[in-house]
């Protein structure tokens, strides 16, 4: 069941505005590719790139490490690859939340294997207390405590993504 609002719509908008401003200054004179990690990033990704008033290319990648269960298998499977040529370009890898960091590190390695000029990670949220591998997040909305959150793209069993704010999900029972 839905619990308290962890991050309001207004707080989300302020975070996205701040990150878009930082990134806009950083990409001046460049031709970056923004790669969204599906599906959770969609709302954040869209809001972010719309606020960046510089030329950029968008693409998406989708991976799975869960199969049909709820616990990670530890193996990342590529479901949808990028189509953009990222060689010698700046890539901004956009994620909804950095949790353990394992899957995101694997995705970043997939992108780096294509020889971009740089790969910078952009994430709305981070749970550092859950980290299993170090992740260098260049642009971060905010760190949160170790609670399960849904809304604004974050889901539980594919539900709740469409909520405009981020809620704590409280297990029933």
Legacy VTK file of the C-alpha trace (Angstrom):
# vtk DataFile Version 3.0
C-alpha trace
ASCII
DATASET POLYDATA
POINTS 173 float
0.000 0.000 0.000
1.137 3.546 -0.620
2.772 5.249 2.314
3.992 8.771 2.875
5.090 11.069 0.085
8.897 10.933 0.139
9.418 13.534 -2.602
6.710 15.938 -3.774
6.082 17.071 -7.353
7.540 20.462 -6.475
10.723 18.930 -5.047
11.104 16.746 -8.143
10.727 19.783 -10.422
13.368 21.706 -8.429
15.827 18.786 -8.652
15.286 18.371 -12.392
15.644 22.133 -12.984
18.921 22.179 -11.051
20.369 19.180 -12.868
19.289 20.482 -16.298
20.973 23.807 -15.564
24.223 22.099 -14.492
24.248 19.828 -17.535
23.370 22.665 -19.950
26.473 24.564 -18.854
28.578 21.417 -19.106
27.581 20.496 -22.676
28.121 23.920 -24.232
29.590 23.406 -27.712
29.274 19.612 -27.612
26.938 17.093 -29.250
25.988 14.712 -26.429
23.856 11.598 -26.501
21.448 11.120 -23.615
20.750 7.421 -23.054
17.821 6.553 -20.828
17.803 3.257 -18.956
14.297 1.879 -19.487
11.700 1.711 -18.089
12.055 3.601 -14.847
13.818 6.643 -16.270
11.102 7.676 -18.732
9.408 10.435 -16.699
12.670 11.853 -15.327
14.433 11.514 -18.700
11.676 13.373 -20.541
11.501 16.191 -17.999
15.299 16.513 -17.932
15.991 16.663 -21.684
13.090 19.073 -22.264
14.725 21.520 -19.843
18.124 21.345 -21.570
18.068 24.068 -24.211
21.059 22.758 -26.169
21.284 20.365 -29.133
21.369 16.737 -28.020
20.455 13.266 -29.222
18.299 10.836 -27.261
18.375 7.063 -27.180
17.355 4.255 -24.852
18.762 1.021 -23.524
16.853 -1.656 -21.633
18.376 -4.416 -19.566
17.022 -7.014 -17.209
18.657 -8.655 -14.232
15.505 -10.021 -12.638
13.949 -12.499 -15.033
10.546 -13.439 -13.684
11.426 -13.167 -10.004
11.849 -10.302 -7.580
15.496 -10.889 -6.716
18.287 -10.011 -9.090
19.822 -12.940 -10.899
23.143 -11.116 -10.934
23.304 -11.489 -14.714
22.435 -8.491 -16.852
20.628 -9.325 -20.087
20.402 -6.731 -22.866
16.747 -6.349 -23.910
16.989 -3.223 -26.115
20.272 -1.767 -27.338
21.045 1.810 -28.288
21.133 2.732 -31.966
23.127 5.966 -31.681
26.775 6.035 -32.676
28.458 7.150 -29.455
32.090 6.866 -30.597
34.015 10.002 -29.535
30.857 11.598 -28.108
29.810 12.527 -24.591
27.199 10.121 -23.254
24.871 10.946 -20.381
23.466 7.710 -18.970
20.158 8.622 -17.285
18.755 6.394 -14.539
15.859 6.755 -12.111
17.636 5.364 -9.043
21.050 3.942 -8.181
20.531 1.119 -5.717
23.200 -1.602 -5.523
24.967 -0.164 -8.571
25.627 -3.589 -10.096
23.283 -3.295 -13.089
24.195 0.336 -13.762
27.915 -0.497 -13.745
27.279 -3.228 -16.318
25.268 -0.848 -18.515
28.003 1.798 -18.283
30.561 -0.837 -19.312
28.425 -1.728 -22.351
28.412 1.933 -23.373
32.153 2.412 -22.692
32.934 -0.553 -24.966
31.743 1.649 -27.854
34.512 4.196 -27.223
32.635 7.374 -26.293
34.619 10.470 -25.276
32.992 10.245 -21.842
30.187 8.529 -19.936
28.518 10.530 -17.187
25.810 9.064 -14.985
22.743 11.139 -14.170
20.336 9.785 -11.564
17.287 11.232 -9.891
17.829 9.216 -6.709
20.521 7.231 -4.934
20.418 4.786 -2.033
24.065 4.702 -0.921
23.299 2.351 1.977
22.455 -0.406 -0.553
25.548 0.000 -2.747
27.472 -3.176 -3.589
29.773 -1.547 -6.140
30.978 2.033 -6.351
29.149 4.191 -8.897
30.373 7.622 -9.936
27.185 9.672 -10.295
28.034 12.960 -12.006
24.600 14.554 -11.529
22.316 13.473 -8.689
18.895 14.689 -7.634
19.121 13.442 -4.056
20.096 10.597 -1.770
17.288 8.789 0.009
17.083 6.393 2.911
16.698 2.657 2.345
12.946 2.526 1.752
11.155 1.072 -1.257
9.816 3.944 -3.335
7.376 4.151 -6.235
6.070 6.860 -8.533
7.544 9.172 -11.165
8.754 6.135 -13.113
9.682 3.925 -10.160
7.551 0.814 -9.944
6.553 -2.209 -7.981
5.616 -5.102 -10.321
5.158 -2.560 -13.148
2.594 -0.551 -11.151
2.708 2.970 -9.663
5.070 4.430 -12.308
2.449 7.016 -13.252
2.234 8.720 -9.847
3.395 12.358 -10.114
5.262 12.223 -6.790
7.405 9.592 -5.096
5.854 7.527 -2.291
7.181 4.960 0.099
5.616 1.564 -0.634
4.597 -0.290 2.508
4.312 -4.065 2.142
0.860 -5.353 2.964
0.597 -7.657 5.943
LINES 1 174
173 0 1 2 3 4 5 6 7 8 9 10 11 12 13 14 15 16 17 18 19 20 21 22 23 24 25 26 27 28 29 30 31 32 33 34 35 36 37 38 39 40 41 42 43 44 45 46 47 48 49 50 51 52 53 54 55 56 57 58 59 60 61 62 63 64 65 66 67 68 69 70 71 72 73 74 75 76 77 78 79 80 81 82 83 84 85 86 87 88 89 90 91 92 93 94 95 96 97 98 99 100 101 102 103 104 105 106 107 108 109 110 111 112 113 114 115 116 117 118 119 120 121 122 123 124 125 126 127 128 129 130 131 132 133 134 135 136 137 138 139 140 141 142 143 144 145 146 147 148 149 150 151 152 153 154 155 156 157 158 159 160 161 162 163 164 165 166 167 168 169 170 171 172
